[in-house]
Amino acid sequence: MDLFLLFLIIGIIAYISVICSFLTGTGILKVKLIVHKALGFTSIIMASIHGLYMLYINLF
């Protein structure tokens, strides 16, 4: 597995995490508040890692 494929998978996981966080925040999926917060935190971390890597690859 090369590094590009790894960060592509991280991007897909980040997108799914954002969707799940949105659904739990709007009340469509019923979960405890701590689960919603964990999903949001995971989304931010994964999306930041993915975005920074892709910017680095495309600009440098």
mmCIF file as Biopython writes it, N, C-alpha, C and O atoms, coordinates in Angstrom:
data_model
#
loop_
_atom_site.group_PDB
_atom_site.id
_atom_site.type_symbol
_atom_site.label_atom_id
_atom_site.label_alt_id
_atom_site.label_comp_id
_atom_site.label_asym_id
_atom_site.label_entity_id
_atom_site.label_seq_id
_atom_site.pdbx_PDB_ins_code
_atom_site.Cartn_x
_atom_site.Cartn_y
_atom_site.Cartn_z
_atom_site.occupancy
_atom_site.B_iso_or_equiv
_atom_site.auth_seq_id
_atom_site.auth_asym_id
_atom_site.pdbx_PDB_model_num
ATOM 1   N N  . MET A ? 1  ? 0.849   -1.171 0.000  1.0 0.0 1  A 1 
ATOM 2   C CA . MET A ? 1  ? 0.000   0.000  0.000  1.0 0.0 1  A 1 
ATOM 3   C C  . MET A ? 1  ? 0.899   1.239  0.000  1.0 0.0 1  A 1 
ATOM 4   O O  . MET A ? 1  ? 1.752   1.406  0.871  1.0 0.0 1  A 1 
ATOM 5   N N  . ASP A ? 2  ? 0.691   2.084  -0.975 1.0 0.0 2  A 1 
ATOM 6   C CA . ASP A ? 2  ? 1.485   3.302  -1.002 1.0 0.0 2  A 1 
ATOM 7   C C  . ASP A ? 2  ? 0.808   4.401  -0.181 1.0 0.0 2  A 1 
ATOM 8   O O  . ASP A ? 2  ? -0.333  4.259  0.257  1.0 0.0 2  A 1 
ATOM 9   N N  . LEU A ? 3  ? 1.530   5.483  0.012  1.0 0.0 3  A 1 
ATOM 10  C CA . LEU A ? 3  ? 1.063   6.560  0.882  1.0 0.0 3  A 1 
ATOM 11  C C  . LEU A ? 3  ? -0.176  7.250  0.315  1.0 0.0 3  A 1 
ATOM 12  O O  . LEU A ? 3  ? -1.065  7.645  1.069  1.0 0.0 3  A 1 
ATOM 13  N N  . PHE A ? 4  ? -0.240  7.395  -1.008 1.0 0.0 4  A 1 
ATOM 14  C CA . PHE A ? 4  ? -1.395  8.048  -1.623 1.0 0.0 4  A 1 
ATOM 15  C C  . PHE A ? 4  ? -2.680  7.272  -1.347 1.0 0.0 4  A 1 
ATOM 16  O O  . PHE A ? 4  ? -3.707  7.868  -1.025 1.0 0.0 4  A 1 
ATOM 17  N N  . LEU A ? 5  ? -2.627  5.956  -1.470 1.0 0.0 5  A 1 
ATOM 18  C CA . LEU A ? 5  ? -3.803  5.127  -1.206 1.0 0.0 5  A 1 
ATOM 19  C C  . LEU A ? 5  ? -4.230  5.225  0.255  1.0 0.0 5  A 1 
ATOM 20  O O  . LEU A ? 5  ? -5.423  5.253  0.554  1.0 0.0 5  A 1 
ATOM 21  N N  . LEU A ? 6  ? -3.265  5.275  1.159  1.0 0.0 6  A 1 
ATOM 22  C CA . LEU A ? 6  ? -3.573  5.420  2.579  1.0 0.0 6  A 1 
ATOM 23  C C  . LEU A ? 6  ? -4.336  6.714  2.846  1.0 0.0 6  A 1 
ATOM 24  O O  . LEU A ? 6  ? -5.332  6.707  3.571  1.0 0.0 6  A 1 
ATOM 25  N N  . PHE A ? 7  ? -3.881  7.817  2.272  1.0 0.0 7  A 1 
ATOM 26  C CA . PHE A ? 7  ? -4.551  9.090  2.518  1.0 0.0 7  A 1 
ATOM 27  C C  . PHE A ? 7  ? -5.864  9.205  1.750  1.0 0.0 7  A 1 
ATOM 28  O O  . PHE A ? 7  ? -6.744  9.968  2.148  1.0 0.0 7  A 1 
ATOM 29  N N  . LEU A ? 8  ? -6.007  8.465  0.666  1.0 0.0 8  A 1 
ATOM 30  C CA . LEU A ? 8  ? -7.290  8.395  -0.008 1.0 0.0 8  A 1 
ATOM 31  C C  . LEU A ? 8  ? -8.313  7.703  0.892  1.0 0.0 8  A 1 
ATOM 32  O O  . LEU A ? 8  ? -9.456  8.147  0.997  1.0 0.0 8  A 1 
ATOM 33  N N  . ILE A ? 9  ? -7.901  6.626  1.532  1.0 0.0 9  A 1 
ATOM 34  C CA . ILE A ? 9  ? -8.781  5.916  2.469  1.0 0.0 9  A 1 
ATOM 35  C C  . ILE A ? 9  ? -9.118  6.801  3.661  1.0 0.0 9  A 1 
ATOM 36  O O  . ILE A ? 9  ? -10.258 6.799  4.126  1.0 0.0 9  A 1 
ATOM 37  N N  . ILE A ? 10 ? -8.143  7.559  4.163  1.0 0.0 10 A 1 
ATOM 38  C CA . ILE A ? 10 ? -8.401  8.492  5.270  1.0 0.0 10 A 1 
ATOM 39  C C  . ILE A ? 10 ? -9.431  9.539  4.850  1.0 0.0 10 A 1 
ATOM 40  O O  . ILE A ? 10 ? -10.283 9.924  5.650  1.0 0.0 10 A 1 
ATOM 41  N N  . GLY A ? 11 ? -9.358  9.995  3.614  1.0 0.0 11 A 1 
ATOM 42  C CA . GLY A ? 11 ? -10.340 10.959 3.111  1.0 0.0 11 A 1 
ATOM 43  C C  . GLY A ? 11 ? -11.736 10.390 3.053  1.0 0.0 11 A 1 
ATOM 44  O O  . GLY A ? 11 ? -12.701 11.077 3.387  1.0 0.0 11 A 1 
ATOM 45  N N  . ILE A ? 12 ? -11.858 9.140  2.633  1.0 0.0 12 A 1 
ATOM 46  C CA . ILE A ? 12 ? -13.169 8.486  2.584  1.0 0.0 12 A 1 
ATOM 47  C C  . ILE A ? 12 ? -13.726 8.306  3.991  1.0 0.0 12 A 1 
ATOM 48  O O  . ILE A ? 12 ? -14.912 8.537  4.227  1.0 0.0 12 A 1 
ATOM 49  N N  . ILE A ? 13 ? -12.877 7.896  4.920  1.0 0.0 13 A 1 
ATOM 50  C CA . ILE A ? 13 ? -13.317 7.738  6.314  1.0 0.0 13 A 1 
ATOM 51  C C  . ILE A ? 13 ? -13.743 9.089  6.896  1.0 0.0 13 A 1 
ATOM 52  O O  . ILE A ? 13 ? -14.727 9.164  7.632  1.0 0.0 13 A 1 
ATOM 53  N N  . ALA A ? 14 ? -13.013 10.143 6.571  1.0 0.0 14 A 1 
ATOM 54  C CA . ALA A ? 14 ? -13.369 11.478 7.058  1.0 0.0 14 A 1 
ATOM 55  C C  . ALA A ? 14 ? -14.734 11.904 6.524  1.0 0.0 14 A 1 
ATOM 56  O O  . ALA A ? 14 ? -15.534 12.486 7.256  1.0 0.0 14 A 1 
ATOM 57  N N  . TYR A ? 15 ? -15.000 11.617 5.256  1.0 0.0 15 A 1 
ATOM 58  C CA . TYR A ? 15 ? -16.291 11.978 4.675  1.0 0.0 15 A 1 
ATOM 59  C C  . TYR A ? 15 ? -17.431 11.218 5.354  1.0 0.0 15 A 1 
ATOM 60  O O  . TYR A ? 15 ? -18.461 11.807 5.682  1.0 0.0 15 A 1 
ATOM 61  N N  . ILE A ? 16 ? -17.252 9.935  5.560  1.0 0.0 16 A 1 
ATOM 62  C CA . ILE A ? 16 ? -18.276 9.132  6.229  1.0 0.0 16 A 1 
ATOM 63  C C  . ILE A ? 16 ? -18.486 9.628  7.660  1.0 0.0 16 A 1 
ATOM 64  O O  . ILE A ? 16 ? -19.616 9.666  8.146  1.0 0.0 16 A 1 
ATOM 65  N N  . SER A ? 17 ? -17.404 10.004 8.328  1.0 0.0 17 A 1 
ATOM 66  C CA . SER A ? 17 ? -17.502 10.517 9.692  1.0 0.0 17 A 1 
ATOM 67  C C  . SER A ? 17 ? -18.261 11.844 9.736  1.0 0.0 17 A 1 
ATOM 68  O O  . SER A ? 17 ? -19.036 12.083 10.662 1.0 0.0 17 A 1 
ATOM 69  N N  . VAL A ? 18 ? -18.045 12.695 8.756  1.0 0.0 18 A 1 
ATOM 70  C CA . VAL A ? 18 ? -18.769 13.974 8.692  1.0 0.0 18 A 1 
ATOM 71  C C  . VAL A ? 18 ? -20.264 13.725 8.482  1.0 0.0 18 A 1 
ATOM 72  O O  . VAL A ? 18 ? -21.098 14.368 9.119  1.0 0.0 18 A 1 
ATOM 73  N N  . ILE A ? 19 ? -20.597 12.799 7.595  1.0 0.0 19 A 1 
ATOM 74  C CA . ILE A ? 19 ? -22.003 12.472 7.353  1.0 0.0 19 A 1 
ATOM 75  C C  . ILE A ? 19 ? -22.659 11.930 8.625  1.0 0.0 19 A 1 
ATOM 76  O O  . ILE A ? 19 ? -23.767 12.338 8.976  1.0 0.0 19 A 1 
ATOM 77  N N  . CYS A ? 20 ? -21.979 11.016 9.313  1.0 0.0 20 A 1 
ATOM 78  C CA . CYS A ? 20 ? -22.529 10.448 10.553 1.0 0.0 20 A 1 
ATOM 79  C C  . CYS A ? 20 ? -22.666 11.519 11.631 1.0 0.0 20 A 1 
ATOM 80  O O  . CYS A ? 20 ? -23.646 11.527 12.377 1.0 0.0 20 A 1 
ATOM 81  N N  . SER A ? 21 ? -21.700 12.413 11.716 1.0 0.0 21 A 1 
ATOM 82  C CA . SER A ? 21 ? -21.770 13.498 12.692 1.0 0.0 21 A 1 
ATOM 83  C C  . SER A ? 21 ? -22.955 14.417 12.393 1.0 0.0 21 A 1 
ATOM 84  O O  . SER A ? 21 ? -23.653 14.851 13.310 1.0 0.0 21 A 1 
ATOM 85  N N  . PHE A ? 22 ? -23.179 14.708 11.139 1.0 0.0 22 A 1 
ATOM 86  C CA . PHE A ? 22 ? -24.325 15.526 10.745 1.0 0.0 22 A 1 
ATOM 87  C C  . PHE A ? 22 ? -25.644 14.848 11.110 1.0 0.0 22 A 1 
ATOM 88  O O  . PHE A ? 22 ? -26.555 15.479 11.645 1.0 0.0 22 A 1 
ATOM 89  N N  . LEU A ? 23 ? -25.727 13.552 10.812 1.0 0.0 23 A 1 
ATOM 90  C CA . LEU A ? 23 ? -26.971 12.818 11.089 1.0 0.0 23 A 1 
ATOM 91  C C  . LEU A ? 23 ? -27.248 12.715 12.588 1.0 0.0 23 A 1 
ATOM 92  O O  . LEU A ? 23 ? -28.402 12.767 13.012 1.0 0.0 23 A 1 
ATOM 93  N N  . THR A ? 24 ? -26.190 12.569 13.391 1.0 0.0 24 A 1 
ATOM 94  C CA . THR A ? 24 ? -26.412 12.515 14.839 1.0 0.0 24 A 1 
ATOM 95  C C  . THR A ? 24 ? -26.710 13.901 15.402 1.0 0.0 24 A 1 
ATOM 96  O O  . THR A ? 24 ? -27.449 14.026 16.378 1.0 0.0 24 A 1 
ATOM 97  N N  . GLY A ? 25 ? -26.151 14.926 14.805 1.0 0.0 25 A 1 
ATOM 98  C CA . GLY A ? 25 ? -26.408 16.291 15.278 1.0 0.0 25 A 1 
ATOM 99  C C  . GLY A ? 25 ? -27.809 16.763 14.980 1.0 0.0 25 A 1 
ATOM 100 O O  . GLY A ? 25 ? -28.389 17.514 15.764 1.0 0.0 25 A 1 
ATOM 101 N N  . THR A ? 26 ? -28.372 16.334 13.852 1.0 0.0 26 A 1 
ATOM 102 C CA . THR A ? 26 ? -29.734 16.737 13.498 1.0 0.0 26 A 1 
ATOM 103 C C  . THR A ? 26 ? -30.791 15.878 14.162 1.0 0.0 26 A 1 
ATOM 104 O O  . THR A ? 26 ? -31.975 16.216 14.133 1.0 0.0 26 A 1 
ATOM 105 N N  . GLY A ? 27 ? -30.380 14.770 14.760 1.0 0.0 27 A 1 
ATOM 106 C CA . GLY A ? 27 ? -31.319 13.914 15.470 1.0 0.0 27 A 1 
ATOM 107 C C  . GLY A ? 27 ? -31.880 12.785 14.626 1.0 0.0 27 A 1 
ATOM 108 O O  . GLY A ? 27 ? -32.736 12.035 15.095 1.0 0.0 27 A 1 
ATOM 109 N N  . ILE A ? 28 ? -31.418 12.649 13.395 1.0 0.0 28 A 1 
ATOM 110 C CA . ILE A ? 28 ? -31.885 11.552 12.551 1.0 0.0 28 A 1 
ATOM 111 C C  . ILE A ? 28 ? -31.410 10.222 13.122 1.0 0.0 28 A 1 
ATOM 112 O O  . ILE A ? 28 ? -32.164 9.249  13.155 1.0 0.0 28 A 1 
ATOM 113 N N  . LEU A ? 29 ? -30.161 10.183 13.570 1.0 0.0 29 A 1 
ATOM 114 C CA . LEU A ? 29 ? -29.631 9.021  14.293 1.0 0.0 29 A 1 
ATOM 115 C C  . LEU A ? 29 ? -29.582 9.390  15.772 1.0 0.0 29 A 1 
ATOM 116 O O  . LEU A ? 29 ? -28.983 10.401 16.140 1.0 0.0 29 A 1 
ATOM 117 N N  . LYS A ? 30 ? -30.190 8.602  16.598 1.0 0.0 30 A 1 
ATOM 118 C CA . LYS A ? 30 ? -30.242 8.877  18.035 1.0 0.0 30 A 1 
ATOM 119 C C  . LYS A ? 30 ? -29.049 8.228  18.736 1.0 0.0 30 A 1 
ATOM 120 O O  . LYS A ? 30 ? -28.945 7.003  18.802 1.0 0.0 30 A 1 
ATOM 121 N N  . VAL A ? 31 ? -28.151 9.066  19.259 1.0 0.0 31 A 1 
ATOM 122 C CA . VAL A ? 31 ? -27.000 8.593  20.031 1.0 0.0 31 A 1 
ATOM 123 C C  . VAL A ? 31 ? -26.785 9.551  21.200 1.0 0.0 31 A 1 
ATOM 124 O O  . VAL A ? 31 ? -27.394 10.619 21.265 1.0 0.0 31 A 1 
ATOM 125 N N  . LYS A ? 32 ? -25.922 9.157  22.108 1.0 0.0 32 A 1 
ATOM 126 C CA . LYS A ? 32 ? -25.580 10.035 23.213 1.0 0.0 32 A 1 
ATOM 127 C C  . LYS A ? 32 ? -24.714 11.187 22.708 1.0 0.0 32 A 1 
ATOM 128 O O  . LYS A ? 32 ? -24.073 11.083 21.662 1.0 0.0 32 A 1 
ATOM 129 N N  . LEU A ? 33 ? -24.702 12.270 23.453 1.0 0.0 33 A 1 
ATOM 130 C CA . LEU A ? 33 ? -23.954 13.458 23.060 1.0 0.0 33 A 1 
ATOM 131 C C  . LEU A ? 33 ? -22.462 13.170 22.944 1.0 0.0 33 A 1 
ATOM 132 O O  . LEU A ? 33 ? -21.797 13.739 22.078 1.0 0.0 33 A 1 
ATOM 133 N N  . ILE A ? 34 ? -21.927 12.311 23.785 1.0 0.0 34 A 1 
ATOM 134 C CA . ILE A ? 34 ? -20.498 12.008 23.745 1.0 0.0 34 A 1 
ATOM 135 C C  . ILE A ? 34 ? -20.111 11.334 22.428 1.0 0.0 34 A 1 
ATOM 136 O O  . ILE A ? 34 ? -19.011 11.547 21.919 1.0 0.0 34 A 1 
ATOM 137 N N  . VAL A ? 35 ? -21.012 10.524 21.881 1.0 0.0 35 A 1 
ATOM 138 C CA . VAL A ? 35 ? -20.749 9.872  20.585 1.0 0.0 35 A 1 
ATOM 139 C C  . VAL A ? 35 ? -20.727 10.924 19.478 1.0 0.0 35 A 1 
ATOM 140 O O  . VAL A ? 35 ? -19.875 10.874 18.591 1.0 0.0 35 A 1 
ATOM 141 N N  . HIS A ? 36 ? -21.648 11.862 19.525 1.0 0.0 36 A 1 
ATOM 142 C CA . HIS A ? 36 ? -21.681 12.938 18.538 1.0 0.0 36 A 1 
ATOM 143 C C  . HIS A ? 36 ? -20.399 13.774 18.599 1.0 0.0 36 A 1 
ATOM 144 O O  . HIS A ? 36 ? -19.824 14.118 17.567 1.0 0.0 36 A 1 
ATOM 145 N N  . LYS A ? 37 ? -19.965 14.091 19.802 1.0 0.0 37 A 1 
ATOM 146 C CA . LYS A ? 37 ? -18.730 14.869 19.959 1.0 0.0 37 A 1 
ATOM 147 C C  . LYS A ? 37 ? -17.520 14.096 19.450 1.0 0.0 37 A 1 
ATOM 148 O O  . LYS A ? 37 ? -16.636 14.674 18.817 1.0 0.0 37 A 1 
ATOM 149 N N  . ALA A ? 38 ? -17.473 12.798 19.719 1.0 0.0 38 A 1 
ATOM 150 C CA . ALA A ? 38 ? -16.359 11.967 19.250 1.0 0.0 38 A 1 
ATOM 151 C C  . ALA A ? 38 ? -16.338 11.898 17.721 1.0 0.0 38 A 1 
ATOM 152 O O  . ALA A ? 38 ? -15.271 11.943 17.109 1.0 0.0 38 A 1 
ATOM 153 N N  . LEU A ? 39 ? -17.506 11.789 17.117 1.0 0.0 39 A 1 
ATOM 154 C CA . LEU A ? 39 ? -17.575 11.781 15.655 1.0 0.0 39 A 1 
ATOM 155 C C  . LEU A ? 39 ? -17.098 13.104 15.068 1.0 0.0 39 A 1 
ATOM 156 O O  . LEU A ? 39 ? -16.384 13.122 14.065 1.0 0.0 39 A 1 
ATOM 157 N N  . GLY A ? 40 ? -17.486 14.192 15.682 1.0 0.0 40 A 1 
ATOM 158 C CA . GLY A ? 40 ? -17.043 15.506 15.221 1.0 0.0 40 A 1 
ATOM 159 C C  . GLY A ? 40 ? -15.541 15.681 15.341 1.0 0.0 40 A 1 
ATOM 160 O O  . GLY A ? 40 ? -14.893 16.195 14.429 1.0 0.0 40 A 1 
ATOM 161 N N  . PHE A ? 41 ? -14.994 15.256 16.459 1.0 0.0 41 A 1 
ATOM 162 C CA . PHE A ? 41 ? -13.551 15.357 16.671 1.0 0.0 41 A 1 
ATOM 163 C C  . PHE A ? 41 ? -12.797 14.480 15.667 1.0 0.0 41 A 1 
ATOM 164 O O  . PHE A ? 41 ? -11.791 14.907 15.099 1.0 0.0 41 A 1 
ATOM 165 N N  . THR A ? 42 ? -13.279 13.270 15.454 1.0 0.0 42 A 1 
ATOM 166 C CA . THR A ? 42 ? -12.663 12.369 14.481 1.0 0.0 42 A 1 
ATOM 167 C C  . THR A ? 42 ? -12.728 12.960 13.078 1.0 0.0 42 A 1 
ATOM 168 O O  . THR A ? 42 ? -11.768 12.864 12.314 1.0 0.0 42 A 1 
ATOM 169 N N  . SER A ? 43 ? -13.848 13.562 12.744 1.0 0.0 43 A 1 
ATOM 170 C CA . SER A ? 43 ? -14.008 14.179 11.425 1.0 0.0 43 A 1 
ATOM 171 C C  . SER A ? 43 ? -12.992 15.281 11.196 1.0 0.0 43 A 1 
ATOM 172 O O  . SER A ? 43 ? -12.361 15.344 10.141 1.0 0.0 43 A 1 
ATOM 173 N N  . ILE A ? 44 ? -12.836 16.148 12.184 1.0 0.0 44 A 1 
ATOM 174 C CA . ILE A ? 44 ? -11.900 17.263 12.054 1.0 0.0 44 A 1 
ATOM 175 C C  . ILE A ? 44 ? -10.471 16.757 11.888 1.0 0.0 44 A 1 
ATOM 176 O O  . ILE A ? 44 ? -9.741  17.242 11.024 1.0 0.0 44 A 1 
ATOM 177 N N  . ILE A ? 45 ? -10.067 15.797 12.698 1.0 0.0 45 A 1 
ATOM 178 C CA . ILE A ? 45 ? -8.701  15.274 12.637 1.0 0.0 45 A 1 
ATOM 179 C C  . ILE A ? 45 ? -8.435  14.596 11.297 1.0 0.0 45 A 1 
ATOM 180 O O  . ILE A ? 45 ? -7.433  14.884 10.643 1.0 0.0 45 A 1 
ATOM 181 N N  . MET A ? 46 ? -9.329  13.697 10.885 1.0 0.0 46 A 1 
ATOM 182 C CA . MET A ? 46 ? -9.120  12.959 9.638  1.0 0.0 46 A 1 
ATOM 183 C C  . MET A ? 46 ? -9.140  13.887 8.424  1.0 0.0 46 A 1 
ATOM 184 O O  . MET A ? 46 ? -8.305  13.759 7.529  1.0 0.0 46 A 1 
ATOM 185 N N  . ALA A ? 47 ? -10.082 14.810 8.395  1.0 0.0 47 A 1 
ATOM 186 C CA . ALA A ? 47 ? -10.170 15.738 7.262  1.0 0.0 47 A 1 
ATOM 187 C C  . ALA A ? 47 ? -8.949  16.656 7.209  1.0 0.0 47 A 1 
ATOM 188 O O  . ALA A ? 47 ? -8.471  16.984 6.123  1.0 0.0 47 A 1 
ATOM 189 N N  . SER A ? 48 ? -8.446  17.068 8.356  1.0 0.0 48 A 1 
ATOM 190 C CA . SER A ? 48 ? -7.257  17.920 8.382  1.0 0.0 48 A 1 
ATOM 191 C C  . SER A ? 48 ? -6.027  17.176 7.878  1.0 0.0 48 A 1 
ATOM 192 O O  . SER A ? 48 ? -5.253  17.717 7.088  1.0 0.0 48 A 1 
ATOM 193 N N  . ILE A ? 49 ? -5.845  15.955 8.325  1.0 0.0 49 A 1 
ATOM 194 C CA . ILE A ? 49 ? -4.709  15.149 7.868  1.0 0.0 49 A 1 
ATOM 195 C C  . ILE A ? 49 ? -4.802  14.931 6.357  1.0 0.0 49 A 1 
ATOM 196 O O  . ILE A ? 49 ? -3.821  15.104 5.634  1.0 0.0 49 A 1 
ATOM 197 N N  . HIS A ? 50 ? -5.974  14.555 5.898  1.0 0.0 50 A 1 
ATOM 198 C CA . HIS A ? 50 ? -6.173  14.304 4.475  1.0 0.0 50 A 1 
ATOM 199 C C  . HIS A ? 50 ? -5.954  15.579 3.653  1.0 0.0 50 A 1 
ATOM 200 O O  . HIS A ? 50 ? -5.247  15.558 2.646  1.0 0.0 50 A 1 
ATOM 201 N N  . GLY A ? 51 ? -6.553  16.666 4.080  1.0 0.0 51 A 1 
ATOM 202 C CA . GLY A ? 51 ? -6.439  17.922 3.342  1.0 0.0 51 A 1 
ATOM 203 C C  . GLY A ? 51 ? -5.019  18.459 3.284  1.0 0.0 51 A 1 
ATOM 204 O O  . GLY A ? 51 ? -4.562  18.902 2.230  1.0 0.0 51 A 1 
ATOM 205 N N  . LEU A ? 52 ? -4.325  18.422 4.403  1.0 0.0 52 A 1 
ATOM 206 C CA . LEU A ? 52 ? -2.949  18.923 4.420  1.0 0.0 52 A 1 
ATOM 207 C C  . LEU A ? 52 ? -2.034  18.081 3.545  1.0 0.0 52 A 1 
ATOM 208 O O  . LEU A ? 52 ? -1.169  18.617 2.852  1.0 0.0 52 A 1 
ATOM 209 N N  . TYR A ? 53 ? -2.219  16.769 3.573  1.0 0.0 53 A 1 
ATOM 210 C CA . TYR A ? 53 ? -1.396  15.902 2.727  1.0 0.0 53 A 1 
ATOM 211 C C  . TYR A ? 53 ? -1.670  16.159 1.246  1.0 0.0 53 A 1 
ATOM 212 O O  . TYR A ? 53 ? -0.737  16.246 0.448  1.0 0.0 53 A 1 
ATOM 213 N N  . MET A ? 54 ? -2.930  16.278 0.885  1.0 0.0 54 A 1 
ATOM 214 C CA . MET A ? 54 ? -3.270  16.513 -0.521 1.0 0.0 54 A 1 
ATOM 215 C C  . MET A ? 54 ? -2.775  17.875 -0.991 1.0 0.0 54 A 1 
ATOM 216 O O  . MET A ? 54 ? -2.326  18.007 -2.130 1.0 0.0 54 A 1 
ATOM 217 N N  . LEU A ? 55 ? -2.851  18.878 -0.143 1.0 0.0 55 A 1 
ATOM 218 C CA . LEU A ? 55 ? -2.277  20.179 -0.501 1.0 0.0 55 A 1 
ATOM 219 C C  . LEU A ? 55 ? -0.763  20.085 -0.694 1.0 0.0 55 A 1 
ATOM 220 O O  . LEU A ? 55 ? -0.213  20.660 -1.633 1.0 0.0 55 A 1 
ATOM 221 N N  . TYR A ? 56 ? -0.116  19.376 0.175  1.0 0.0 56 A 1 
ATOM 222 C CA . TYR A ? 56 ? 1.336   19.202 0.081  1.0 0.0 56 A 1 
ATOM 223 C C  . TYR A ? 56 ? 1.709   18.504 -1.243 1.0 0.0 56 A 1 
ATOM 224 O O  . TYR A ? 56 ? 2.616   18.941 -1.950 1.0 0.0 56 A 1 
ATOM 225 N N  . ILE A ? 57 ? 1.007   17.435 -1.554 1.0 0.0 57 A 1 
ATOM 226 C CA . ILE A ? 57 ? 1.285   16.667 -2.778 1.0 0.0 57 A 1 
ATOM 227 C C  . ILE A ? 57 ? 1.037   17.518 -4.028 1.0 0.0 57 A 1 
ATOM 228 O O  . ILE A ? 57 ? 1.831   17.477 -4.968 1.0 0.0 57 A 1 
ATOM 229 N N  . ASN A ? 58 ? -0.043  18.276 -4.046 1.0 0.0 58 A 1 
ATOM 230 C CA . ASN A ? 58 ? -0.403  19.026 -5.241 1.0 0.0 58 A 1 
ATOM 231 C C  . ASN A ? 58 ? 0.351   20.332 -5.409 1.0 0.0 58 A 1 
ATOM 232 O O  . ASN A ? 58 ? 0.460   20.828 -6.530 1.0 0.0 58 A 1 
ATOM 233 N N  . LEU A ? 59 ? 0.873   20.904 -4.337 1.0 0.0 59 A 1 
ATOM 234 C CA . LEU A ? 59 ? 1.554   22.194 -4.437 1.0 0.0 59 A 1 
ATOM 235 C C  . LEU A ? 59 ? 3.079   22.091 -4.442 1.0 0.0 59 A 1 
ATOM 236 O O  . LEU A ? 59 ? 3.761   23.002 -4.912 1.0 0.0 59 A 1 
ATOM 237 N N  . PHE A ? 60 ? 3.605   21.008 -3.929 1.0 0.0 60 A 1 
ATOM 238 C CA . PHE A ? 60 ? 5.069   20.894 -3.855 1.0 0.0 60 A 1 
ATOM 239 C C  . PHE A ? 60 ? 5.556   19.735 -4.637 1.0 0.0 60 A 1 
ATOM 240 O O  . PHE A ? 60 ? 6.760   19.487 -4.687 1.0 0.0 60 A 1 
#
